[in-house]
């Protein structure tokens, strides 16, 4: 099980289905598209990558292997930028 925590230094704003993340410690902004916003929201809700994957599989018509790859890449990118802690 991979758990994800969002640091208190990261702020999130939803802008009609798309989102902006602000890393207050660096002052950097990051934009998310609709799917990225949904992944982020589910990570905030569950904190568990497997639970996020199950929820997304129920919502989107996408092959499971593709979703797992995309989600792992998304979480890895967030972690590399300091927006989540694994």
N, CA and C of each residue as an Amber inpcrd file, in Angstrom:
protein
   258
   0.8520000  -1.1910000   0.0000000   0.0000000   0.0000000   0.0000000
   0.8880000   1.2420000   0.0000000   0.5900000   2.1430000  -0.8800000
   1.3240000   3.4100000  -0.9640000   0.4350000   4.5080000  -0.4010000
   0.8960000   5.1200000   0.6750000   0.1670000   6.2200000   1.3150000
   0.7870000   7.5430000   0.8660000  -0.0690000   8.5270000   0.7100000
   0.3640000   9.8510000   0.2710000  -0.1590000  10.8890000   1.2570000
   0.7180000  11.7890000   1.6590000   0.3250000  12.8890000   2.5450000
   0.6270000  14.2120000   1.8430000  -0.2530000  15.1580000   2.0210000
  -0.0780000  16.4830000   1.4180000   0.4620000  17.4280000   2.4940000
   1.6330000  18.0110000   2.2530000   2.1990000  18.9310000   3.2390000
   1.2940000  20.1510000   3.4600000   1.3720000  20.7110000   4.6440000
   0.5810000  21.9040000   4.9660000   0.9970000  23.1030000   4.1200000
   2.1620000  23.0420000   3.5180000   2.6640000  24.1500000   2.7050000
   2.0880000  24.1590000   1.2890000   1.2260000  23.1740000   0.9750000
   0.6330000  23.0830000  -0.3610000  -0.8370000  23.4900000  -0.2850000
  -1.1910000  24.5010000  -1.0620000  -2.5720000  24.9690000  -1.1290000
  -3.1990000  24.5260000  -2.4410000  -4.5080000  24.2670000  -2.4040000
  -5.2440000  23.7690000  -3.5660000  -6.4490000  24.6530000  -3.8050000
  -6.6650000  25.0200000  -5.0720000  -7.8600000  25.7710000  -5.4500000
  -8.4450000  25.1460000  -6.7050000  -9.7290000  24.8040000  -6.6430000
 -10.4420000  24.2570000  -7.8000000 -11.0660000  25.4130000  -8.5610000
 -10.8050000  25.4470000  -9.8530000 -11.3130000  26.5210000 -10.7030000
 -12.1670000  25.9120000 -11.8020000 -13.4170000  25.5740000 -11.4800000
 -14.3410000  24.9840000 -12.4490000 -13.7970000  23.7220000 -13.1050000
 -13.3710000  22.7560000 -12.2800000 -12.9320000  21.4680000 -12.8010000
 -11.4470000  21.3510000 -13.0550000 -10.7540000  22.4680000 -13.0890000
  -9.3080000  22.4380000 -13.1860000  -8.7740000  23.0820000 -11.9170000
  -7.5350000  22.7720000 -11.5870000  -7.0360000  23.2220000 -10.2960000
  -5.6710000  23.8790000 -10.4020000  -5.3610000  24.6210000  -9.3580000
  -4.0500000  25.2180000  -9.1860000  -3.5400000  24.7830000  -7.8210000
  -2.2900000  24.3470000  -7.8050000  -1.6100000  24.0180000  -6.5590000
  -0.5600000  25.0890000  -6.3220000  -0.4280000  25.5250000  -5.1000000
   0.5930000  26.5010000  -4.7360000   1.4650000  25.9040000  -3.6460000
   2.7410000  25.8160000  -3.9260000   3.7130000  25.4090000  -2.9120000
   4.1670000  26.6830000  -2.2140000   3.6100000  26.9350000  -1.0330000
   3.8750000  28.2050000  -0.3560000   5.3270000  28.3520000   0.0760000
   6.0320000  27.2340000   0.2560000   7.4320000  27.3260000   0.6610000
   8.3380000  27.8060000  -0.4720000   7.9320000  27.5450000  -1.7240000
   8.7440000  27.9850000  -2.8650000   8.0720000  29.0970000  -3.6700000
   6.7560000  29.2790000  -3.4760000   6.0140000  30.2710000  -4.2390000
   5.6740000  29.8170000  -5.6570000   5.8720000  28.5270000  -5.9390000
   5.6150000  28.0070000  -7.2850000   4.1770000  27.5240000  -7.4100000
   3.5770000  27.8100000  -8.5760000   2.2220000  27.3630000  -8.9100000
   2.3020000  26.1920000  -9.8850000   1.3360000  25.2970000  -9.7740000
   1.2300000  24.1640000 -10.6810000  -0.2290000  24.0210000 -11.0940000
  -0.4780000  23.8650000 -12.3820000  -1.8400000  23.6910000 -12.8740000
  -2.1440000  22.2190000 -13.1160000  -3.3920000  21.8420000 -12.8750000
  -3.8550000  20.4830000 -13.1250000  -5.0340000  20.5230000 -14.0830000
  -5.0650000  19.6010000 -15.0300000  -6.2290000  19.4860000 -15.9040000
  -7.3530000  18.7650000 -15.1580000  -8.4420000  18.4870000 -15.8320000
  -9.6090000  17.8890000 -15.1810000  -9.2880000  16.5420000 -14.5350000
  -8.5810000  15.6810000 -15.2430000  -8.2530000  14.3570000 -14.6940000
  -7.2520000  14.4930000 -13.5530000  -6.2660000  15.3420000 -13.7120000
  -5.3070000  15.5800000 -12.6310000  -5.9780000  16.1380000 -11.3930000
  -6.9530000  17.0140000 -11.5930000  -7.7160000  17.5640000 -10.4660000
  -8.4780000  16.4610000  -9.7480000  -9.0750000  15.5450000 -10.5100000
  -9.8040000  14.4330000  -9.8900000  -8.8510000  13.5270000  -9.1230000
  -7.6880000  13.2250000  -9.7060000  -6.6980000  12.4060000  -9.0010000
  -6.2710000  13.0790000  -7.7020000  -6.0040000  14.3780000  -7.7780000
  -5.5860000  15.1350000  -6.5860000  -6.6760000  15.0880000  -5.5140000
  -7.9130000  15.3160000  -5.9120000  -9.0230000  15.3120000  -4.9530000
  -9.1520000  13.9590000  -4.2640000  -8.9930000  12.8950000  -5.0380000
  -9.0820000  11.5560000  -4.4520000  -7.8850000  11.2480000  -3.5590000
  -6.7120000  11.7400000  -3.9180000  -5.5470000  11.5760000  -3.0350000
  -5.7720000  12.2880000  -1.7100000  -6.3430000  13.4850000  -1.7680000
  -6.6570000  14.2320000  -0.5360000  -7.6670000  13.4620000   0.3080000
  -8.6600000  12.8810000  -0.3510000  -9.7230000  12.1720000   0.3530000
  -9.2400000  10.8690000   0.9740000  -8.5430000  10.0670000   0.1940000
  -8.1740000   8.7180000   0.6350000  -6.7610000   8.6160000   1.2040000
  -5.8160000   9.3480000   0.6270000  -4.4300000   9.2360000   1.0620000
  -3.7850000   7.9170000   0.6990000  -4.4740000   7.0930000  -0.1000000
  -4.0020000   5.7600000  -0.4600000  -4.1300000   5.5830000  -1.9670000
  -3.0220000   5.2930000  -2.6200000  -3.0100000   5.2200000  -4.0760000
  -3.9340000   4.1200000  -4.5940000  -3.9890000   2.9910000  -3.9280000
  -4.8570000   1.8860000  -4.3800000  -6.3320000   2.2920000  -4.3290000
  -6.7380000   2.9800000  -3.2930000  -8.1280000   3.4420000  -3.1880000
  -8.4380000   4.4470000  -4.2950000  -7.4790000   5.2950000  -4.6050000
  -7.6490000   6.2660000  -5.6870000  -7.8080000   5.5290000  -7.0110000
  -6.9900000   4.5250000  -7.2300000  -7.0600000   3.7510000  -8.4640000
  -8.4280000   3.0930000  -8.6090000  -8.9330000   2.4660000  -7.5680000
 -10.2560000   1.8280000  -7.6260000 -11.3500000   2.8400000  -7.9460000
 -11.2860000   4.0050000  -7.3160000 -12.2960000   5.0380000  -7.5610000
 -12.2410000   5.5230000  -9.0070000 -11.0420000   5.7310000  -9.5280000
 -10.9000000   6.2070000 -10.8990000 -11.3510000   5.1650000 -11.9110000
 -11.0770000   3.8870000 -11.6360000 -11.5320000   2.8190000 -12.5290000
 -13.0530000   2.7810000 -12.6070000 -13.7110000   3.1200000 -11.5050000
 -15.1770000   3.1430000 -11.4900000 -15.7290000   4.3550000 -12.2510000
 -14.9420000   5.4060000 -12.3720000 -15.4020000   6.6500000 -12.9940000
 -15.0470000   6.7880000 -14.4690000 -13.9150000   6.2360000 -14.8680000
 -13.4090000   6.4310000 -16.2310000 -13.3060000   5.1010000 -16.9590000
 -13.5910000   5.1300000 -18.2360000 -13.4040000   3.9520000 -19.0740000
 -11.9830000   3.9790000 -19.6080000 -11.1100000   3.2970000 -18.9100000
  -9.6970000   3.2690000 -19.2530000  -9.1450000   1.9040000 -18.8290000
  -8.2220000   1.3370000 -19.6090000  -7.6130000   0.0770000 -19.1900000
  -6.9020000   0.2360000 -17.8450000  -7.0490000  -0.7500000 -16.9910000
  -6.4790000  -0.6600000 -15.6420000  -4.9700000  -0.4340000 -15.6680000
  -4.2620000  -1.1320000 -16.5450000  -2.8050000  -0.9710000 -16.6060000
  -2.4300000   0.4670000 -16.9690000  -3.1540000   1.0480000 -17.8760000
  -2.8980000   2.4390000 -18.2850000  -3.1550000   3.3960000 -17.1310000
  -4.2720000   3.1890000 -16.4220000  -4.6010000   4.0500000 -15.2880000
  -3.5420000   3.9430000 -14.2040000  -3.1360000   2.7330000 -13.8810000
  -2.1070000   2.5490000 -12.8450000  -0.8060000   3.2480000 -13.2380000
  -0.4260000   3.1520000 -14.5060000   0.7880000   3.8070000 -14.9810000
   0.6570000   5.3240000 -14.8820000  -0.4700000   5.8600000 -15.3420000
  -0.6880000   7.3050000 -15.2900000  -0.7330000   7.8170000 -13.8510000
  -1.3980000   7.0780000 -12.9790000  -1.4900000   7.4860000 -11.5790000
  -0.1210000   7.4440000 -10.9080000   0.6550000   6.4020000 -11.1730000
   2.0010000   6.3060000 -10.5950000   2.8760000   7.4600000 -11.0780000
   2.7690000   7.7970000 -12.3540000   3.5430000   8.9170000 -12.9000000
   3.1060000  10.2380000 -12.2580000   1.7940000  10.4230000 -12.0880000
   1.2510000  11.6330000 -11.4690000   1.7680000  11.7840000 -10.0410000
   1.6690000  10.7080000  -9.2680000   2.1270000  10.7490000  -7.8750000
   3.6340000  10.9790000  -7.8200000   4.3830000  10.3430000  -8.7140000
   5.8280000  10.5420000  -8.7560000   6.2010000  11.9850000  -9.0710000
   5.4890000  12.5890000 -10.0070000   5.7350000  13.9890000 -10.3600000
   5.4100000  14.9090000  -9.1810000   4.2730000  14.6490000  -8.5270000
   3.9130000  15.4470000  -7.3520000   4.9820000  15.3380000  -6.2760000
   5.4510000  14.1260000  -6.0310000   6.4710000  13.9120000  -4.9950000
   7.7770000  14.6040000  -5.3630000   8.1650000  14.5250000  -6.6230000
   9.4170000  15.1620000  -7.0640000   9.3680000  16.6770000  -6.8890000
   8.1790000  17.2410000  -6.9890000   8.0220000  18.7000000  -6.8240000
   7.6910000  19.1070000  -5.3950000   7.6550000  18.1360000  -4.4930000
   7.4060000  18.4320000  -3.0840000   5.9480000  18.7150000  -2.7630000
   5.0390000  18.3050000  -3.6620000   3.6280000  18.5710000  -3.4390000
   2.9280000  17.4790000  -2.6540000   3.5410000  16.2980000  -2.5630000
   3.0720000  15.2160000  -1.7000000   4.2810000  14.5230000  -1.0980000
   4.0230000  13.8310000  -0.0150000   5.0430000  12.9760000   0.6060000
   4.5440000  11.5480000   0.5560000   5.4060000  10.6540000   0.0920000
   5.0210000   9.2350000  -0.0090000   5.5120000   8.5030000   1.2190000
